[in-house]
Amino acid sequence: MKRLVFSSEFYYIKAADLKQLPLKDKALQSDLEIPLVLLRKEGNAKLVDAKGIVATAKDDDFIKVKIAYYTFPALIGLLLCLIKPLKRRYYKSYWISFTVRLDDIIQAKLPRGERNAENAYQWTNKRWQISKEEAQKRYAELRASMQKKGYDKKQPMFVMLNRKFGAKDQLFQGHHRIGICKELGITEVSILFWTAPATFQWLKKLM
């Protein structure tokens, strides 16, 4: 039986994006006093705005929300997390992107380290390894493109909910762009969510 779980972090999402979501007609059982974004199995999302916070906000406001989705019971989630190839089979992506502030992503400690010109594209997986010269060239081209065109919100970064031990959200894809955004002073980016099987939230305290 699937259970409703929440993101380990709060997200500050631009109100204009939240207003595009259809409203869920019945409120979820939750003691949260903030809006919820419910990710659905169809790959889209609905908004739970019981207090009308999003409805009354200005489009440029950033609204504090939690993200919710349905997954396995916690014990099954823990077993899946211990077997990485199996866990990856249950990763799920959602195609709706949201505008967020870069600083909020960094302060939530979502990135797993920093990428820059010196350590760009240096993967531990040998299948993806490239020479340092090619890596620096690729990084320089990405930086030049973003410096000229700005951040392309049609190419969102991926945030995976409860990825770390099934209890902590992490940035899944976009570390190089975060480093470049910091260099260039870009303050707003777009993200979309992936989900992993969730375990026990008390595990987050051990991290």
CORQUIUR-V48486 format. One record per residue. N is the residue number from 1. PSI is psi in radians with two decimals (NA if undefined). NEAR is the number of other C-alpha atoms within 8 Angstrom. Layout:
BEGIN
N;PSI;NEAR + N;PSI;NEAR
END
This chain:
BEGIN
1;2.25;4 + 2;2.63;7 + 3;2.72;8 + 4;2.22;8 + 5;2.93;9 + 6;2.77;8 + 7;2.64;12 + 8;-0.33;11 + 9;2.82;8 + 10;2.65;9 + 11;2.42;11 + 12;1.80;11 + 13;2.47;14 + 14;2.31;14 + 15;-0.63;14 + 16;-0.64;10 + 17;-0.73;10 + 18;-0.60;11 + 19;-0.30;9 + 20;-0.26;6 + 21;2.48;9 + 22;2.56;8 + 23;2.41;8 + 24;2.27;8 + 25;-0.39;4 + 26;2.31;4 + 27;2.50;7 + 28;2.71;5 + 29;1.86;4 + 30;2.57;4 + 31;0.15;4 + 32;2.46;5 + 33;0.30;5 + 34;2.87;10 + 35;2.71;15 + 36;2.48;11 + 37;1.99;12 + 38;1.98;11 + 39;2.34;13 + 40;2.74;10 + 41;-0.37;5 + 42;-0.14;4 + 43;0.03;10 + 44;-2.79;10 + 45;2.78;12 + 46;2.77;12 + 47;2.32;13 + 48;1.92;12 + 49;1.07;12 + 50;-0.57;7 + 51;-0.05;7 + 52;0.40;7 + 53;-0.79;10 + 54;-0.74;11 + 55;-0.57;7 + 56;-0.02;6 + 57;2.74;8 + 58;2.63;7 + 59;-0.58;7 + 60;-0.04;7 + 61;2.62;9 + 62;2.16;9 + 63;2.32;10 + 64;2.14;10 + 65;2.85;12 + 66;2.65;13 + 67;2.37;12 + 68;2.64;12 + 69;2.90;11 + 70;2.39;10 + 71;-2.96;10 + 72;2.86;11 + 73;2.70;11 + 74;-0.69;9 + 75;-0.71;7 + 76;-0.71;9 + 77;-0.70;13 + 78;-0.74;14 + 79;-0.71;8 + 80;-0.66;11 + 81;-0.45;12 + 82;-0.23;7 + 83;1.57;8 + 84;-0.82;8 + 85;-0.62;6 + 86;-0.71;9 + 87;-0.74;13 + 88;-0.44;8 + 89;-0.38;6 + 90;0.17;8 + 91;2.46;10 + 92;2.42;7 + 93;2.68;9 + 94;2.33;11 + 95;-0.04;8 + 96;2.23;9 + 97;2.73;9 + 98;2.56;11 + 99;2.25;12 + 100;2.95;15 + 101;2.39;11 + 102;-0.74;11 + 103;-0.62;7 + 104;-0.66;10 + 105;-0.73;11 + 106;-0.76;9 + 107;-0.49;7 + 108;-0.02;7 + 109;0.73;8 + 110;-0.68;11 + 111;2.54;11 + 112;1.30;8 + 113;3.06;5 + 114;2.55;8 + 115;2.40;11 + 116;-3.00;10 + 117;-0.48;8 + 118;-0.61;6 + 119;0.33;7 + 120;2.37;11 + 121;0.54;7 + 122;1.53;9 + 123;2.63;7 + 124;-0.47;5 + 125;2.09;6 + 126;-0.44;6 + 127;-0.46;4 + 128;0.01;6 + 129;2.44;10 + 130;2.92;8 + 131;2.74;6 + 132;-0.62;7 + 133;-0.78;6 + 134;-0.66;8 + 135;-0.79;12 + 136;-0.62;11 + 137;-0.78;8 + 138;-0.72;8 + 139;-0.76;12 + 140;-0.68;9 + 141;-0.70;8 + 142;-0.74;8 + 143;-0.77;9 + 144;-0.70;8 + 145;-0.76;9 + 146;-0.56;11 + 147;-0.60;8 + 148;-0.74;6 + 149;-0.21;7 + 150;-3.05;8 + 151;2.26;8 + 152;1.83;8 + 153;-0.14;8 + 154;-0.08;5 + 155;1.31;6 + 156;2.72;11 + 157;2.75;12 + 158;2.19;12 + 159;2.19;14 + 160;2.16;13 + 161;2.32;13 + 162;0.67;16 + 163;-0.75;14 + 164;1.90;8 + 165;0.42;11 + 166;0.30;14 + 167;-0.07;15 + 168;2.23;13 + 169;2.56;14 + 170;2.64;14 + 171;2.25;13 + 172;-0.60;9 + 173;2.27;7 + 174;0.19;9 + 175;-0.65;12 + 176;-0.71;11 + 177;-0.57;7 + 178;-0.77;10 + 179;-0.72;11 + 180;-0.68;11 + 181;-0.71;11 + 182;-0.73;9 + 183;-0.71;7 + 184;-0.07;7 + 185;0.46;6 + 186;2.21;11 + 187;-0.34;9 + 188;2.40;8 + 189;3.03;13 + 190;2.54;13 + 191;2.73;12 + 192;2.80;14 + 193;2.47;13 + 194;2.79;12 + 195;2.61;12 + 196;2.79;14 + 197;2.26;16 + 198;2.61;16 + 199;-2.10;13 + 200;2.26;10 + 201;-0.41;8 + 202;-0.32;7 + 203;-0.49;9 + 204;-0.62;10 + 205;-0.44;6 + 206;-0.20;5 + 207;NA;4
END
